[in-house]
Amino acid sequence: MLPVSELRNNRFAVIMALFCALLLISNVAATKLIAFGPEWSPGGVPLLPLITDGGAFLFPLTYILGDVLAEVYGFARTRLAIFLGFALAALMSLTFLVVDLAPASADWPLDSAWHDVLGFVPRIVVASLLGYLAGQLLNAFVLVRVKARFGPQRLWIRLLSSSVVGEAADTIVFCSVAYGALGAVFGGESISFAALLNYIAVGFVWKMLVETALLPLTYRVIGAVKQAEEA
Protein backbone atom coordinates (compact mmCIF):
# COMPACT_ATOMS: atom_id res chain seq x y z
CA MET A 1 0.00 0.00 0.00
CA LEU A 2 1.33 3.41 -1.01
CA PRO A 3 1.85 5.93 1.81
CA VAL A 4 -0.26 9.09 1.73
CA SER A 5 2.77 11.14 0.66
CA GLU A 6 3.17 8.99 -2.46
CA LEU A 7 -0.50 9.40 -3.36
CA ARG A 8 -0.15 13.16 -3.02
CA ASN A 9 2.82 13.12 -5.37
CA ASN A 10 0.87 11.12 -7.96
CA ARG A 11 -2.40 13.05 -8.06
CA PHE A 12 -2.77 12.66 -11.81
CA ALA A 13 -2.34 8.88 -11.55
CA VAL A 14 -4.86 8.66 -8.70
CA ILE A 15 -7.50 10.69 -10.56
CA MET A 16 -6.86 8.68 -13.73
CA ALA A 17 -7.25 5.42 -11.79
CA LEU A 18 -10.57 6.60 -10.31
CA PHE A 19 -11.69 7.72 -13.77
CA CYS A 20 -10.97 4.27 -15.27
CA ALA A 21 -12.50 2.41 -12.32
CA LEU A 22 -15.78 4.32 -12.56
CA LEU A 23 -15.85 3.71 -16.31
CA LEU A 24 -15.45 -0.07 -15.93
CA ILE A 25 -18.01 -0.33 -13.13
CA SER A 26 -20.49 1.72 -15.16
CA ASN A 27 -19.99 -0.41 -18.26
CA VAL A 28 -20.93 -3.56 -16.35
CA ALA A 29 -23.86 -1.84 -14.63
CA ALA A 30 -25.13 -0.56 -18.01
CA THR A 31 -26.06 -4.11 -19.07
CA LYS A 32 -29.30 -3.71 -17.09
CA LEU A 33 -32.08 -1.50 -18.46
CA ILE A 34 -34.06 0.20 -15.69
CA ALA A 35 -37.55 1.70 -15.81
CA PHE A 36 -38.90 4.11 -13.20
CA GLY A 37 -42.62 4.82 -12.85
CA PRO A 38 -45.86 3.34 -14.18
CA GLU A 39 -46.79 3.25 -17.85
CA TRP A 40 -48.17 6.59 -19.02
CA SER A 41 -48.62 7.47 -22.69
CA PRO A 42 -50.79 10.59 -23.08
CA GLY A 43 -51.85 10.92 -26.70
CA GLY A 44 -49.85 7.82 -27.53
CA VAL A 45 -46.55 9.44 -26.50
CA PRO A 46 -44.75 7.18 -23.97
CA LEU A 47 -43.60 9.60 -21.24
CA LEU A 48 -43.45 6.95 -18.51
CA PRO A 49 -41.80 4.84 -17.38
CA LEU A 50 -38.50 6.73 -17.47
CA ILE A 51 -35.98 4.41 -19.13
CA THR A 52 -32.30 4.37 -18.24
CA ASP A 53 -29.63 1.80 -17.39
CA GLY A 54 -27.48 0.86 -14.41
CA GLY A 55 -24.58 2.92 -15.69
CA ALA A 56 -26.50 6.11 -14.90
CA PHE A 57 -25.61 5.86 -11.21
CA LEU A 58 -21.84 6.32 -11.54
CA PHE A 59 -21.08 7.20 -15.15
CA PRO A 60 -21.77 10.96 -14.75
CA LEU A 61 -18.88 11.03 -12.26
CA THR A 62 -16.47 10.09 -15.06
CA TYR A 63 -17.29 13.41 -16.73
CA ILE A 64 -16.66 15.27 -13.49
CA LEU A 65 -13.24 13.61 -13.20
CA GLY A 66 -12.68 14.28 -16.90
CA ASP A 67 -13.37 17.96 -16.21
CA VAL A 68 -10.83 17.94 -13.38
CA LEU A 69 -8.21 16.32 -15.61
CA ALA A 70 -8.79 18.69 -18.53
CA GLU A 71 -8.93 21.84 -16.40
CA VAL A 72 -5.84 21.06 -14.34
CA TYR A 73 -3.64 18.95 -16.63
CA GLY A 74 -4.68 19.97 -20.14
CA PHE A 75 -5.97 18.09 -23.17
CA ALA A 76 -2.89 15.94 -23.89
CA ARG A 77 -2.78 14.27 -20.46
CA THR A 78 -6.57 13.98 -20.35
CA ARG A 79 -6.46 12.24 -23.70
CA LEU A 80 -4.00 9.75 -22.19
CA ALA A 81 -6.51 8.94 -19.43
CA ILE A 82 -9.32 8.62 -21.97
CA PHE A 83 -7.35 6.24 -24.19
CA LEU A 84 -6.28 4.19 -21.17
CA GLY A 85 -9.93 3.90 -20.13
CA PHE A 86 -10.82 2.85 -23.68
CA ALA A 87 -8.12 0.17 -23.70
CA LEU A 88 -9.21 -1.19 -20.31
CA ALA A 89 -12.87 -1.27 -21.36
CA ALA A 90 -11.91 -3.15 -24.53
CA LEU A 91 -9.80 -5.57 -22.47
CA MET A 92 -12.70 -6.13 -20.10
CA SER A 93 -15.01 -6.96 -23.01
CA LEU A 94 -12.43 -9.33 -24.52
CA THR A 95 -12.00 -11.04 -21.14
CA PHE A 96 -15.76 -11.51 -20.80
CA LEU A 97 -15.82 -12.99 -24.29
CA VAL A 98 -13.10 -15.54 -23.45
CA VAL A 99 -14.75 -16.45 -20.13
CA ASP A 100 -18.12 -16.80 -21.84
CA LEU A 101 -16.67 -19.18 -24.45
CA ALA A 102 -14.82 -21.28 -21.85
CA PRO A 103 -16.68 -24.47 -20.87
CA ALA A 104 -18.48 -24.19 -17.53
CA SER A 105 -17.93 -26.69 -14.75
CA ALA A 106 -20.68 -29.27 -14.40
CA ASP A 107 -20.94 -28.24 -10.73
CA TRP A 108 -21.72 -24.61 -11.61
CA PRO A 109 -25.38 -24.13 -12.65
CA LEU A 110 -25.18 -20.42 -13.50
CA ASP A 111 -23.56 -20.53 -16.93
CA SER A 112 -26.72 -19.44 -18.74
CA ALA A 113 -27.36 -16.61 -16.29
CA TRP A 114 -23.74 -15.43 -16.57
CA HIS A 115 -24.01 -15.43 -20.36
CA ASP A 116 -27.29 -13.47 -20.28
CA VAL A 117 -25.79 -10.70 -18.12
CA LEU A 118 -22.09 -10.54 -19.00
CA GLY A 119 -21.90 -12.47 -22.25
CA PHE A 120 -20.24 -10.69 -25.16
CA VAL A 121 -22.90 -8.62 -26.94
CA PRO A 122 -21.21 -6.93 -29.93
CA ARG A 123 -23.61 -4.00 -30.23
CA ILE A 124 -23.39 -3.15 -26.50
CA VAL A 125 -19.59 -3.31 -26.56
CA VAL A 126 -19.33 -1.20 -29.73
CA ALA A 127 -21.92 1.28 -28.43
CA SER A 128 -20.14 1.66 -25.11
CA LEU A 129 -16.69 2.16 -26.63
CA LEU A 130 -17.84 4.56 -29.37
CA GLY A 131 -20.06 6.60 -27.04
CA TYR A 132 -17.37 6.85 -24.39
CA LEU A 133 -14.64 7.87 -26.83
CA ALA A 134 -16.76 10.49 -28.61
CA GLY A 135 -18.19 11.95 -25.41
CA GLN A 136 -15.03 12.13 -23.34
CA LEU A 137 -12.83 13.52 -26.12
CA LEU A 138 -15.42 16.18 -26.99
CA ASN A 139 -15.89 17.04 -23.30
CA ALA A 140 -12.15 17.59 -22.79
CA PHE A 141 -11.67 19.36 -26.14
CA VAL A 142 -14.51 21.83 -25.60
CA LEU A 143 -13.41 22.63 -22.04
CA VAL A 144 -9.84 23.34 -23.10
CA ARG A 145 -10.89 25.36 -26.17
CA VAL A 146 -13.36 27.49 -24.22
CA LYS A 147 -10.65 28.19 -21.63
CA ALA A 148 -8.18 29.18 -24.37
CA ARG A 149 -10.76 31.42 -26.01
CA PHE A 150 -12.23 33.21 -22.99
CA GLY A 151 -9.54 32.81 -20.31
CA PRO A 152 -9.56 31.09 -16.91
CA GLN A 153 -12.55 33.03 -15.53
CA ARG A 154 -16.10 31.65 -15.33
CA LEU A 155 -15.18 28.04 -14.78
CA TRP A 156 -18.85 27.06 -14.57
CA ILE A 157 -19.36 28.00 -18.22
CA ARG A 158 -16.54 25.70 -19.30
CA LEU A 159 -17.77 22.84 -17.13
CA LEU A 160 -21.39 23.01 -18.26
CA SER A 161 -20.77 23.73 -21.96
CA SER A 162 -18.26 20.90 -22.27
CA SER A 163 -20.60 18.54 -20.43
CA VAL A 164 -23.57 19.42 -22.65
CA VAL A 165 -21.57 18.59 -25.78
CA GLY A 166 -19.85 15.52 -24.37
CA GLU A 167 -22.86 14.00 -22.62
CA ALA A 168 -25.09 14.60 -25.65
CA ALA A 169 -22.64 12.85 -27.98
CA ASP A 170 -22.08 9.98 -25.54
CA THR A 171 -25.78 9.41 -24.85
CA ILE A 172 -26.93 9.62 -28.47
CA VAL A 173 -24.18 7.35 -29.79
CA PHE A 174 -24.51 4.74 -27.04
CA CYS A 175 -28.31 4.56 -27.04
CA SER A 176 -28.59 4.55 -30.84
CA VAL A 177 -26.05 1.77 -31.33
CA ALA A 178 -26.93 -0.30 -28.25
CA TYR A 179 -30.70 -0.30 -28.51
CA GLY A 180 -31.68 1.53 -31.71
CA ALA A 181 -31.91 0.51 -35.35
CA LEU A 182 -28.41 1.95 -35.89
CA GLY A 183 -26.98 -1.04 -34.02
CA ALA A 184 -28.91 -3.68 -35.96
CA VAL A 185 -25.79 -4.46 -37.99
CA PHE A 186 -24.20 -5.79 -34.78
CA GLY A 187 -27.12 -8.11 -34.02
CA GLY A 188 -29.76 -8.13 -31.31
CA GLU A 189 -33.19 -6.59 -30.93
CA SER A 190 -33.96 -2.88 -31.03
CA ILE A 191 -36.40 -1.04 -28.79
CA SER A 192 -39.10 1.15 -30.36
CA PHE A 193 -38.17 4.59 -31.65
CA ALA A 194 -40.37 6.26 -29.00
CA ALA A 195 -38.71 4.25 -26.24
CA LEU A 196 -35.30 5.12 -27.72
CA LEU A 197 -36.07 8.84 -27.57
CA ASN A 198 -37.23 8.39 -23.97
CA TYR A 199 -34.00 6.55 -23.17
CA ILE A 200 -31.81 9.25 -24.77
CA ALA A 201 -33.70 12.14 -23.16
CA VAL A 202 -33.75 10.61 -19.68
CA GLY A 203 -30.08 9.65 -19.88
CA PHE A 204 -28.94 13.09 -21.01
CA VAL A 205 -31.10 15.05 -18.57
CA TRP A 206 -30.11 12.82 -15.64
CA LYS A 207 -26.39 13.12 -16.35
CA MET A 208 -26.61 16.90 -16.66
CA LEU A 209 -28.63 17.17 -13.44
CA VAL A 210 -25.99 15.15 -11.58
CA GLU A 211 -23.15 17.26 -12.98
CA THR A 212 -24.97 20.50 -12.24
CA ALA A 213 -25.82 19.43 -8.68
CA LEU A 214 -22.21 18.44 -8.06
CA LEU A 215 -20.80 21.62 -9.61
CA PRO A 216 -19.79 23.09 -6.21
CA LEU A 217 -17.90 19.88 -5.42
CA THR A 218 -16.21 19.95 -8.83
CA TYR A 219 -15.11 23.54 -8.14
CA ARG A 220 -13.61 22.50 -4.80
CA VAL A 221 -11.79 19.49 -6.24
CA ILE A 222 -10.36 21.48 -9.16
CA GLY A 223 -9.26 24.26 -6.81
CA ALA A 224 -7.66 21.84 -4.37
CA VAL A 225 -5.80 19.91 -7.08
CA LYS A 226 -4.59 23.11 -8.77
CA GLN A 227 -3.35 24.49 -5.48
CA ALA A 228 -1.57 21.25 -4.65
CA GLU A 229 0.06 21.02 -8.07
CA GLU A 230 1.26 24.63 -7.85
CA ALA A 231 2.67 24.22 -4.33
C-alpha positions as CSV (number, residue, x, y, z in Angstrom):
1,M,0.0,0.0,0.0
2,L,1.3,3.4,-1.0
3,P,1.9,5.9,1.8
4,V,-0.3,9.1,1.7
5,S,2.8,11.1,0.7
6,E,3.2,9.0,-2.5
7,L,-0.5,9.4,-3.4
8,R,-0.2,13.2,-3.0
9,N,2.8,13.1,-5.4
10,N,0.9,11.1,-8.0
11,R,-2.4,13.1,-8.1
12,F,-2.8,12.7,-11.8
13,A,-2.3,8.9,-11.6
14,V,-4.9,8.7,-8.7
15,I,-7.5,10.7,-10.6
16,M,-6.9,8.7,-13.7
17,A,-7.3,5.4,-11.8
18,L,-10.6,6.6,-10.3
19,F,-11.7,7.7,-13.8
20,C,-11.0,4.3,-15.3
21,A,-12.5,2.4,-12.3
22,L,-15.8,4.3,-12.6
23,L,-15.8,3.7,-16.3
24,L,-15.4,-0.1,-15.9
25,I,-18.0,-0.3,-13.1
26,S,-20.5,1.7,-15.2
27,N,-20.0,-0.4,-18.3
28,V,-20.9,-3.6,-16.3
29,A,-23.9,-1.8,-14.6
30,A,-25.1,-0.6,-18.0
31,T,-26.1,-4.1,-19.1
32,K,-29.3,-3.7,-17.1
33,L,-32.1,-1.5,-18.5
34,I,-34.1,0.2,-15.7
35,A,-37.5,1.7,-15.8
36,F,-38.9,4.1,-13.2
37,G,-42.6,4.8,-12.9
38,P,-45.9,3.3,-14.2
39,E,-46.8,3.2,-17.9
40,W,-48.2,6.6,-19.0
41,S,-48.6,7.5,-22.7
42,P,-50.8,10.6,-23.1
43,G,-51.8,10.9,-26.7
44,G,-49.9,7.8,-27.5
45,V,-46.6,9.4,-26.5
46,P,-44.7,7.2,-24.0
47,L,-43.6,9.6,-21.2
48,L,-43.4,7.0,-18.5
49,P,-41.8,4.8,-17.4
50,L,-38.5,6.7,-17.5
51,I,-36.0,4.4,-19.1
52,T,-32.3,4.4,-18.2
53,D,-29.6,1.8,-17.4
54,G,-27.5,0.9,-14.4
55,G,-24.6,2.9,-15.7
56,A,-26.5,6.1,-14.9
57,F,-25.6,5.9,-11.2
58,L,-21.8,6.3,-11.5
59,F,-21.1,7.2,-15.2
60,P,-21.8,11.0,-14.8
61,L,-18.9,11.0,-12.3
62,T,-16.5,10.1,-15.1
63,Y,-17.3,13.4,-16.7
64,I,-16.7,15.3,-13.5
65,L,-13.2,13.6,-13.2
66,G,-12.7,14.3,-16.9
67,D,-13.4,18.0,-16.2
68,V,-10.8,17.9,-13.4
69,L,-8.2,16.3,-15.6
70,A,-8.8,18.7,-18.5
71,E,-8.9,21.8,-16.4
72,V,-5.8,21.1,-14.3
73,Y,-3.6,18.9,-16.6
74,G,-4.7,20.0,-20.1
75,F,-6.0,18.1,-23.2
76,A,-2.9,15.9,-23.9
77,R,-2.8,14.3,-20.5
78,T,-6.6,14.0,-20.3
79,R,-6.5,12.2,-23.7
80,L,-4.0,9.7,-22.2
81,A,-6.5,8.9,-19.4
82,I,-9.3,8.6,-22.0
83,F,-7.4,6.2,-24.2
84,L,-6.3,4.2,-21.2
85,G,-9.9,3.9,-20.1
86,F,-10.8,2.9,-23.7
87,A,-8.1,0.2,-23.7
88,L,-9.2,-1.2,-20.3
89,A,-12.9,-1.3,-21.4
90,A,-11.9,-3.2,-24.5
91,L,-9.8,-5.6,-22.5
92,M,-12.7,-6.1,-20.1
93,S,-15.0,-7.0,-23.0
94,L,-12.4,-9.3,-24.5
95,T,-12.0,-11.0,-21.1
96,F,-15.8,-11.5,-20.8
97,L,-15.8,-13.0,-24.3
98,V,-13.1,-15.5,-23.5
99,V,-14.7,-16.4,-20.1
100,D,-18.1,-16.8,-21.8
101,L,-16.7,-19.2,-24.4
102,A,-14.8,-21.3,-21.9
103,P,-16.7,-24.5,-20.9
104,A,-18.5,-24.2,-17.5
105,S,-17.9,-26.7,-14.8
106,A,-20.7,-29.3,-14.4
107,D,-20.9,-28.2,-10.7
108,W,-21.7,-24.6,-11.6
109,P,-25.4,-24.1,-12.7
110,L,-25.2,-20.4,-13.5
111,D,-23.6,-20.5,-16.9
112,S,-26.7,-19.4,-18.7
113,A,-27.4,-16.6,-16.3
114,W,-23.7,-15.4,-16.6
115,H,-24.0,-15.4,-20.4
116,D,-27.3,-13.5,-20.3
117,V,-25.8,-10.7,-18.1
118,L,-22.1,-10.5,-19.0
119,G,-21.9,-12.5,-22.3
120,F,-20.2,-10.7,-25.2
121,V,-22.9,-8.6,-26.9
122,P,-21.2,-6.9,-29.9
123,R,-23.6,-4.0,-30.2
124,I,-23.4,-3.2,-26.5
125,V,-19.6,-3.3,-26.6
126,V,-19.3,-1.2,-29.7
127,A,-21.9,1.3,-28.4
128,S,-20.1,1.7,-25.1
129,L,-16.7,2.2,-26.6
130,L,-17.8,4.6,-29.4
131,G,-20.1,6.6,-27.0
132,Y,-17.4,6.8,-24.4
133,L,-14.6,7.9,-26.8
134,A,-16.8,10.5,-28.6
135,G,-18.2,11.9,-25.4
136,Q,-15.0,12.1,-23.3
137,L,-12.8,13.5,-26.1
138,L,-15.4,16.2,-27.0
139,N,-15.9,17.0,-23.3
140,A,-12.1,17.6,-22.8
141,F,-11.7,19.4,-26.1
142,V,-14.5,21.8,-25.6
143,L,-13.4,22.6,-22.0
144,V,-9.8,23.3,-23.1
145,R,-10.9,25.4,-26.2
146,V,-13.4,27.5,-24.2
147,K,-10.6,28.2,-21.6
148,A,-8.2,29.2,-24.4
149,R,-10.8,31.4,-26.0
150,F,-12.2,33.2,-23.0
151,G,-9.5,32.8,-20.3
152,P,-9.6,31.1,-16.9
153,Q,-12.5,33.0,-15.5
154,R,-16.1,31.6,-15.3
155,L,-15.2,28.0,-14.8
156,W,-18.9,27.1,-14.6
157,I,-19.4,28.0,-18.2
158,R,-16.5,25.7,-19.3
159,L,-17.8,22.8,-17.1
160,L,-21.4,23.0,-18.3
161,S,-20.8,23.7,-22.0
162,S,-18.3,20.9,-22.3
163,S,-20.6,18.5,-20.4
164,V,-23.6,19.4,-22.6
165,V,-21.6,18.6,-25.8
166,G,-19.8,15.5,-24.4
167,E,-22.9,14.0,-22.6
168,A,-25.1,14.6,-25.7
169,A,-22.6,12.9,-28.0
170,D,-22.1,10.0,-25.5
171,T,-25.8,9.4,-24.8
172,I,-26.9,9.6,-28.5
173,V,-24.2,7.3,-29.8
174,F,-24.5,4.7,-27.0
175,C,-28.3,4.6,-27.0
176,S,-28.6,4.6,-30.8
177,V,-26.1,1.8,-31.3
178,A,-26.9,-0.3,-28.3
179,Y,-30.7,-0.3,-28.5
180,G,-31.7,1.5,-31.7
181,A,-31.9,0.5,-35.4
182,L,-28.4,1.9,-35.9
183,G,-27.0,-1.0,-34.0
184,A,-28.9,-3.7,-36.0
185,V,-25.8,-4.5,-38.0
186,F,-24.2,-5.8,-34.8
187,G,-27.1,-8.1,-34.0
188,G,-29.8,-8.1,-31.3
189,E,-33.2,-6.6,-30.9
190,S,-34.0,-2.9,-31.0
191,I,-36.4,-1.0,-28.8
192,S,-39.1,1.1,-30.4
193,F,-38.2,4.6,-31.6
194,A,-40.4,6.3,-29.0
195,A,-38.7,4.2,-26.2
196,L,-35.3,5.1,-27.7
197,L,-36.1,8.8,-27.6
198,N,-37.2,8.4,-24.0
199,Y,-34.0,6.5,-23.2
200,I,-31.8,9.2,-24.8
201,A,-33.7,12.1,-23.2
202,V,-33.7,10.6,-19.7
203,G,-30.1,9.6,-19.9
204,F,-28.9,13.1,-21.0
205,V,-31.1,15.1,-18.6
206,W,-30.1,12.8,-15.6
207,K,-26.4,13.1,-16.3
208,M,-26.6,16.9,-16.7
209,L,-28.6,17.2,-13.4
210,V,-26.0,15.2,-11.6
211,E,-23.1,17.3,-13.0
212,T,-25.0,20.5,-12.2
213,A,-25.8,19.4,-8.7
214,L,-22.2,18.4,-8.1
215,L,-20.8,21.6,-9.6
216,P,-19.8,23.1,-6.2
217,L,-17.9,19.9,-5.4
218,T,-16.2,20.0,-8.8
219,Y,-15.1,23.5,-8.1
220,R,-13.6,22.5,-4.8
221,V,-11.8,19.5,-6.2
222,I,-10.4,21.5,-9.2
223,G,-9.3,24.3,-6.8
224,A,-7.7,21.8,-4.4
225,V,-5.8,19.9,-7.1
226,K,-4.6,23.1,-8.8
227,Q,-3.4,24.5,-5.5
228,A,-1.6,21.3,-4.6
229,E,0.1,21.0,-8.1
230,E,1.3,24.6,-7.9
231,A,2.7,24.2,-4.3
